[in-house]
Structures are given as C-alpha cells and as structure tokens.
C-alpha cells in the first residue's frame, strides 16, 4: 500500500500556509524592535515560480533578476535582526516553529501515535479469488491488477505475477504513475500509455466507481474484478497469497509454489519478523517524529538485517533451499534499501548498506537472477520517487543521482 504523498493539493497549500505563518510571526517579532528590513532575492530562472512570487510579494522581497551580483541571503534575519533580537531567540523560535509545522505535515503523511511512532493504517477489502464463498471465481481474463513502480507493496504483487508466469490474458495489469499534483486524492494517476480499462483518470476515481462513498486511503496494489466491478483486495500480503493459489483455468500449467505446505509454519513465522523488523521497520524509521521512536525502529532494522545475514549464511533462502513467499516479501525492501531507506529514511543508520552483508548480498543476486525478477522494477525510478514525492523528508526536492542495480553490487551476467 502506497503511503499518500504530501503534494496532494490541500496538504501542499496547508504546508505553504503554515510556513508562511511561521515567518510572519518571526517578522512581526522583529518589526517590534526594528524598521522594515530591505530584502533581495535573485531568481536564476526567467520566470519565478508563482508560489515563490506570491510569498516574495507578501514579505516585500525585491526580485533582483538583473546582473547586479547581489546574493540571495534569504530573509537576512541573522545578519540584520540579530542586532536587535538575540540570535539565540531567533534560531530557537525558527527551529521550534519549523519542527511544529514539520510534525503536522508528517502526521498527515503518516499517522502517528503519541510517542511519535508511525502506525500503518489497516485496509478494508478482504476478498479472495477462488474463495469458498464463490464471489470471485478462479477465472482467466476477469481480474486486473493496478500497481506503481516505486511502491514496495506493489512490487510484491508484480513479483508473484512474474514468478508464477501469470500472463496478461490471465490477469491484466496497469502501471500507475506517481503524480500527486494531478491526482485528486493520494498520489496515483493513469498515463496516456497506461490507461484504466474502466476509464478512470486517477486511482481515487477508480475507487469511487468500484466502492461508492469510500473514504479510506486510495492505495495500490489494487486487485479488481472487472466483470462484477468490485474490489477484491488492496492488501499486498493477501494478494500474494491468493495469487499463489490460482490456476486461471489451467490446473496443469507448471508454476512455482511460494507457499508449500511443509514450510507453511516456517513461512508464517518468517513473514512476521520480516514485516515487523524490515518491511515496516524502514518506514517506522523514515516516518518517526521523535528521537525515541526512531531509535527503536532503527534498532529493529539492524536486528532484522543481522537475522537475515545469520540465516542466509547457512542456506540459500530464508526458509531453506527454495525461494518462498518469505523471500518475495523481503526482496522489494532489500532492493530499495541502499538507494532510499538507508540514506533518506536513515533506516538502521545512514551507514548501513545491503552490500555490507555478504550473505544477504549473495541471496539478493540469486533472487535477481531468477527468471522475470529484473523486469518487475525500474530501480532508478523507484528510489528517486521517494526523494521527489515525500516532501517532509526532502523539502528542497533535490533528487540524488539515481542508483542502479550495478551500484548496489548486482551483476546482470
């Protein structure tokens, strides 16, 4: 389930307004002691962004586009106002105000408990293809899966399609585009080359069509019954498990079994700690709003990595000699770790890298070499998306040089 991006229009306006109010308070405090401060901002582009232009006008900032060589010194508070107001007061007020606005934005992005720990929302659709109730029969050509490349939960669903050789004529798939500016709610929209077979322009519209009055988060992956026009599930773990059991009218077709009965207990136990320590652990790091919450989550990530390293030092996969559902659950997190979760989420500490764990790295290469896996992700786009869309974690919007499979040590030979 993809977490909502913060650039949905109402929230973006809220963040701009909050920061504007913060600086208005600071300026009000300064103006009580000092005459209006002359400010100069020089934009390098030919046309200043509309939001920046409005803020500049609000604060009386002069837009110097000429060649005068004047530097952008922001609001010039420390240099000018500190002559009247103690610098410590300016710095402390700004820090506390910025932190307050940041915490409000983080709570909008990722729900928090009172300790500042991220709490992942629950999801409401629990259908099953081939279930005993007969609502969603195991039929080819009836179901459609909506996924987004950056999302690790979507990646799980893509992996089960690829590894079990479930073809587009059996279950169709549409890749969503993460563009919260265009999305009416959430962050997923349909592109010109990836249109919705039901004619929606974004994921919210699709949810509204299939579940009128739905008020929850419009998340992906989303598995839909096109024939009955109903949502089957938007929980990735349930989608993976049910797609492992479908035959799509071809019971004799050879497919990998990701949940063999003899390993069921081991898989369930492994899935539990992989999710708690790593899948969700990295998000608990990135979305923490208190030091204590982060410390706890970061320790869990380190413990999860060490546990994986210990297990994979003595066997090729998490549950023994064969690739199972547990490996599939870990794989999306492992692939995104060095490019996003370690540097941006500070998961386990920014110094932690998958490549520093030899046994995990060997396992990752084995998974990467399995037929179909490489085609399930554009790694550079996936990791870059975190920097583009998670505004509170990267307010400046600067995207680092994209990471490639070779950068994290994977060979394509």
LINURVEN-V746836 format. One line per field, one symbol per residue. phi: phi as a letter, one per 20 degrees, with the letter a starting at -180 (. if undefined). psi: psi as a letter, one per 20 degrees, with the letter a starting at -180 (. if undefined). A space follows every 10 residues. Layout:
BEGIN
phi = ???
psi = ???
END
This chain:
BEGIN
phi = .ffgfeeggf ffffffffff fgffffffff ffdbfgefcc cdeeefcfgg fffffffgem eeeeeedfmf efdmelfffd fffddgggff ffffgfffff fffffffffb gcefenefcf fecdecfbfm fffmfcffcf mddcddccgf fffffgffff fffeleegfe cfbceedebf feffbncdce efeceffene ebffffgffe bgnfdefedc fcdceffelc eeacdfffff ffffdedlmc feffcfdecf gfdgffffff gfffffedge ffffffdfdb ffffgfffff ffffffffgf fffdbfcfdp ecfcgfffff ggfffeffec fffeelfmof efcgfedgff ffffffffef gnfffebdff ffffggffde gfebffmfdf ggedgffene def
psi = ppqpqijpgg hghggggghg gghggghggh ihiqrpppqp pophrhpqqg ghgghgggjk pponjakijq qokcikghhg hihgpphhgg ggggghgggg gghghhhggo pqaiijqpop qrqipkrppj rhijhnqnqq jhqppprpgh phhhhghhgh gghjlorhig orppprponi hhqhpbjprq rhimqpijjq hrhghgghgh mpjpjapnrq qppqohgilq pgqkogghgg ghihiqikjm hippqqoimq hijggggggg hghggghfgh ghhhghjqjq hgggggghhg gghgghgggg giiiqhrhjc iqpahghhhh ghgghighhg hghgikojpi ipqhiinggh ggghggghiq pighiiqngg gghhhhhhhm ghimhijppr pqqrhhhjjp qj.
END
